[in-house]
Amino acid sequence: MNFDVDLFVIGAGSGGVRAARIAAGYGARAMVAEEFRIGGTCVIRGCVPKKLLAYASRFADDFADAAGYGWRVGETRFDWPTMVAAKEKEITRLSAIYRANLEKAGVQIIEERAEIAGPQSVLLASGRLISAKHILIATGAAPELAPHVPGLEHAISSNEIFDLKSFPSRLLIVGGGYIAVEFASIFARLGAMVTQVMRADNILRGFDEDMRTGLRDELCHAGILFGFGRLPTRIEKRDGALHVALSNGDLLVVDQILVATGRRPNTDKLGLENVGVALDAAGAVKVDAWSATNVPGIHAVGDVTNRINLTPVAIREGHAFADHVFGGKPVAVDHESVPSAVFATPEIGAVGLTEAQARERYDIVDIYRSSFRPMKATLSGRREHTIMKLVVDGASDRVLGAHILGHEAGEMIQLLGIAVKMKATKADLDATMAVHPTAAEELVTMRTRTARYERKPG
């Protein structure tokens, strides 16, 4: 059978773009459809603009710290419209680079919505039907506004917060995950009065407990008001403000409400039911180790599969898919020991198992933990602490996990992720020469075990 293209990708985010480029490099005729902007969530309304806002928020600390180092800084004022315009200029530049890279690779770009019409056919919004030997679903995920309460239509998601016309002086954030925490940290440092509420009793479920507690305390010190075990029950808009009733009986008056309680895979109205692509309970596309669905010729990568929802993972999955299907290289992505970061201030960097996870899986677990005041804070006078933690298998000495709370934790964990991935031992870290004076040197100089947990037989 003759096909219009060898590969049709639905979604021009990081995973889809990488898959199309690599496939084209193997000689495949590739086409990508995108109904919004080239670059996907990460470039347009995710990691990139969020990190830019995090940088902007940290200047408040820098200006305050400068006096301790002899600088005399005059009046400072943050201008939200200037930041929004600068952010838009940068993501437009990056989107153009994504487009140029696709075009250089020979990938055709279709800027309209596409849906699956059959096992090897795709229907465009314009009515054009395209046949494809292989179809890749790379549509990512979208914010899900919950809980569904009266007045929820007045709230916004992380998609809209980057382009607000005016800066919210009073901001309510609903949720305790990394997106909620990052925006709470950002807006508090930019000058907003931030209240953060959530169902849980602490932030960042799934992260190591010491990191969760340490960051929560730092955010409290930054002025964020936490409401644990409570959620909005009603939202009313009147007198130019939002009036929010909480489940514990409290009433809040705010300028804006950001709901960051989770994301759902973008599988609605994709035509998946036309061919019987299997979905899980969360609506994610079910795939095997090769990113293949239950329907021959249809694959999926990235957040739409709800495996590990991180941009580098989507990129790796897209690359591996193209290597396997078009390059004849049977590559399966290893989803173990994936480094990640929370870009709050201070940052969290994590790779491998938490202490709790290790204690569930291993008979002997050794903990090496250090908490110290970073060197910069000694002259600035800032109340700031760095926490570093290594989780080690007490039997083999292998480092099972590493966790950092502090300045540039994301940068440090990327490099430490190599050691954890290579199954380095604590002795390997001990044998590594320190770089002094740095915060990272603590990772190779923590010689004293702070705790040991032994699981009793039976």
N, C-alpha and C positions, 0 to 999 in steps of 0.2 A: 504493500500500500504506500502511495506517495502522500507525504505530509507537508503542510505549509511550513512547519518548523520542526526542529528536533526537540527543542525545549521551550515550553511556555511557562514563564514565572509570573505568578499573581502576587504582586507586592514588591516595591522597589526600596525595601529597607536594607539594612546591612547584610542580612542573610541571603536575601533574594538577589541583590546586586552581586555579591561575591560568587554565588552559584552560577549566575548567567555569564559573568566575565570568564570564570575558569572553564566553563563548558565551551564558550566561544573559542577559548585558547586551544581547545582540543579539536577545533574544527566544526563544532556543532552550530547549526543555525538556531540562534537563541532570540527570544522576544520577551520583553518585560512589560507588564501592565501596571500602572499606578494611577489611582484616581485623585491623589492629593498632591504631595510634593516628593520629588526624588530624594531619598535619604532616610525615610522612615522615622520612627519614633525617636531613636537616639539622636539623630542630627537635628531634627526639626523641633521636637517638643519633649526631649528627654535628657539623656546624659550630657550632651554638649551645652545647651543653654542653661541647664541646671548648674553645671560646673562653673560657667561664667558668672552666674549669680552668686555662687559660693565665694568666688574670688572677690566679687564686689563687696560682699558682706564682711569679709575679713579685713578690709581697710579700716573699719571702725576700730578694731583691735590694734592695728598697726599705728594709727594716729595716736591712740592712747599710750601705746608702749614707747613711742618715740621720745617722750619727755625723759624717761629713765636713761636714755642714751645720749642726752644732751641736746636733742632737737627741740626747737620751739615752734610748735605748729599752731597756726592761727585758727580761725573759725572754719569748721568743715560742715558741709551740707550735702546730702545725697539727693540727686535728681533722678527720679524714676523714669521719666520719658527719655532721658538721655541714654540710660542703660538699656531700655527696651529697643531703642533705635540701633544701638551698637550691637546688641545681640542679634537683631534681625539682619543686619549687614553681614555678620559672620556666618550665620546659618545659611544665608543665601549664597555666600561664597562657597561653603562646603557642599551645598546641594548642587551647585554648578560643577564642582569637581567630580562628584558622583556621576552626573550626567556625562561629562566629558570622558570619564573612564569607561563608561558603558559604550559610548559611541566609538572610542578608539579600539575597543575590543570587537567591534562589529555587531553589537547587540542592538536590535531594534527596540525603540521605546514607544509604548502606546500609552498616552495620557488619558485614560478613561477606565471606568470600572470593567472588570472581567469576572465572569462566573463560569463554572464548569457546566457544560451542556451534555457531556457524555464522557466515557472513559478516556477518549483521546480527542476531545474537542472543547473549545472554549468560546463562549458567546460574549462579545463586547457590548457595552451599553449602546453603541451606535447601530447595533444589529448585525454587525459583521461576525461571521462564524469562522473560526480558525482551527484547523486540525493540527494536533501536536503529538509526536511520538511519546514524549514525556511531559508531564505537568508537575510543577512544583508549587505548593502552597506556602507562601511566605508572608502572610498578611499580619503577623504580629498579634498584639493584644491591645485592648482599650480600657480606660478607667471605667470602673463600675461604681455608680453612685448608690450607696447603701448606708444605713437602713432606709427603707422607703417610708418616709414620714410626710405628713402634710407640710407643704411649702418647700419640699426638696428641690423644686425647680429653680429656687433662688440661689442655690449653691453652685459652685463651679468645681471642675476637676483639674488635675495637673495639666491638661491640655490648654485650658484657658488662662491659667495663672500667669503665664509668661507674657501675655499681651494685654493685661489690664490697663485701662485708660488712665487710671489714677492709683496711687499707692494706698493700700488699705492700712489706716492707722491702727485699727482694731481688727485682728484676724482670728477667726476660730478655725482650727484644723481638726478634722475628725479622722482618726486612725492612728495606729502606733507602729506601722511598718517603716521601711527605710525611706520611702517617698515622703510620707508625712513628717518624719523626723528631720529629713534634710530641709524641707521647706520651712519648718518651724525654726530651725537654726538660722536659715538665711534671713527670713523676714524679721526675726527678733533683732539680729545684728544690723539690719538696715533701718531699724527704728520703730517697727510696729510693736504694738502690745499683743502678744500671741498667747492664746489659750489653746491647749491641745487636749482633746478628750478621746477616750477609747474604751472598748469593752474590757480589755485585759488589765492586769494589775501592774504591768511594766511595759516599756517600749521594746521593739525589736525582737519579737518572738523568733526563736531559732538561732539567735546569736549566743555566744558564750555569756554566762551570767555576769561575770566580772565586767565585761564590756558594756552590757546593758545597764547595769547599775552605775558604772562610772560615767557613761555618757549622760544618763538621766540626771545625775547630780550636777554635771557641768552645764547642762541646758537649764536646769533650775537656777543656777547661779547667773546665767545669762538673762534671766528674767522671764522665762517661759513658765506659764502657770499650767500645771497638769491636773487633769481630772480623770482618775482611773476608775474603771467600773461604771462609767456613765456615757450615755449617748444622747443625741438630740431626739426629742419626741415631737417637736412642732417648730416650724420656722414661719415667721410672719414678717412681711416687709411693710414698714410704715414709718413716716416722718424721716425718710431718707436713710433709714438704717434697717438692719435685720435683727429681729427680736427672737431669741432662741430659748425654748424651754428644754431643760435637760431631764433625764430620767431620775435624777436624785432630787428634783424639785427646784434646782437653781435656775435663774433666768439671766441670760446674757444679752447685751446689746453690742453688735459688732457691725463693721462695714462690709466684711466679706467672709464667706464660709468656703473653705477648701475641704472637699471630701476626698480622702485618700485611703479608702478602706479595702482596696484590692483592684485587680485588673482581670479581665476575662478575655479568652482567646477570640480573635476576630474570625468566627466561622459562620456567623449568621448571613443568610442570603448569598452564599457562595455557590449554591447549587450542589453541595456535597450529597444531599439526599437523592439527587438525580442518578448518582452512580453508586451509592451505598458506602461511602467512606465512613468508617467507624469513628465515633467520638467517645470520649470518656464522660464521666458525670459532670465535669466542669465545662464541657463543650469543647475541649481540646482535641485535636486530631491525634488519633492513636498511631504510633509508628514503631518500627522495630529498630534494632541497633544501626541499621543502614538508612534510617529516615524514610523507609518505605511504609505506605499505608497498606491496608488489606486489599486495595484495588490495584492490580498490576499497572505499572506506568505512572502512578500518582504518588508523589512523595510530599513531605512537609518538613520544614526546618524552622527554628526560632521559637518565639514566644507562643505561636499558634499551637505548638505541641506541648507547651507547659512542662517542659523538662527542667531546664535551668534557665530562667528568664533573664539572661544577661547578653548584651550585644556581642562580646567576644565569643560566646558560646554559639550564637546564631551564625556568626561569620565562619567559625570552624565547621559547624554542621553543613553550611552551604558549600564550603570548599570540599569537604569530604564527600558530599553527595556527587558533586561534579567529577571528582577524581574517580569515584567508584563507577558511576554510570557512563561517563564519557571518556575517562582516561584509562579504564581497565585496571585501576588500582583499588583493590578492596580495602578501603579505609573506614573504620568505625570510630566514632568520637568517644574518647574516654571522659566520662562526666564525673570522675572522682577527683577530689582535691583541686577544685576550681577556686582560685583566689577571687575575693570580692572586696568591695569597699563601700562604706557609708560616708558620703561627703557632707557630713555635718561638721560643726566646729566645736570640739576637736573631731578628727576623722576616726573611723574604725576600719582596720584592715584585718581580714580573716582568711585563713585557708585551712582545710582539713577539718578534723573533728573538734567539737567543743569538749569541755571537760565532762559534761553530762553524757554526751554521746559515747565518749571513750570508756567511761565507767560502765556503760551498758554492754559494751562489746568486748572488753578486755579484762583479764583477770587481775592484772596489776597495772595501775596507772600512776605515773609520777607527774607532779605539777611543779613547774618552775615559774615563779611569778615575781615581778619587780614593779614597784611604783616609786616614781621619783619626780622631782620638779625639774623641768627642762631648763637648760642653761640660759636660754633667752629670757626666761621669767625672773632670773635672779636680779637683773638690773631694772627690768620693766616693773617689777612688783606685782605682776599679774598672778592671781590665784589660778594656778594651772598645774595639772599632774598628768604624767604619762604612765600608762599601765601596759606592761608587756607580759605575755604568758605563753609558755610552751607546754603542750600536752604530750607526754612521752609514754610509750609502751614500756612498762617496767621490766618486762621479760627480755625483749629484744633490743631495747634502747632506741628504737625508731621513733622519730618525731612524728606524731600523729596529727598534730594541729598546732597552729600558731595564731595568736590574736594580739592586736596592737590597738591601743587607744591613744591618740596623740597627733601632733603636727606631722603631716606628710606620711601618715600611716598607710595610705593607699600606695604610695611609691615604695615604701619598705616591703609591703606584703607581696608586691609583684615579684621582687627578687627572691624573697624567702619562699615564695611559691615554687620556685625551681628546686630548691633543696627538698621541700616536702614531696614534690612529685617524683624526685629521684630516690625517695625513701632514705633520706639522710638520717643519721643517728644523732643523738645528743652529743656523743663523742666527736662527731664530725664538726658540729658547730663549735664545740669547745676548742678544737684544734685550729679553728680559723682565727687569724690575727685580727684584732680589733682596729677600727679606724677611729682615732681620737683627736679632738673631742666631737663626738656625734651621739645622737640618741640611739641610733641603730646598733652601736657597739654593745649595748646592753644585751642584745640577742645572742652574742657569742661570749659574754662574760658572766651569765647567770649560772654559777657553779653549784649553788646551794639549793637543794631540793626543798620546796616549801610545804609539800604534802605528798603522801603516798596513800593510795586506796587499793586494798586487796579484797577481791570478791571471795567470800567464803564458799566452799564447796556445798552444793545442794541448795 
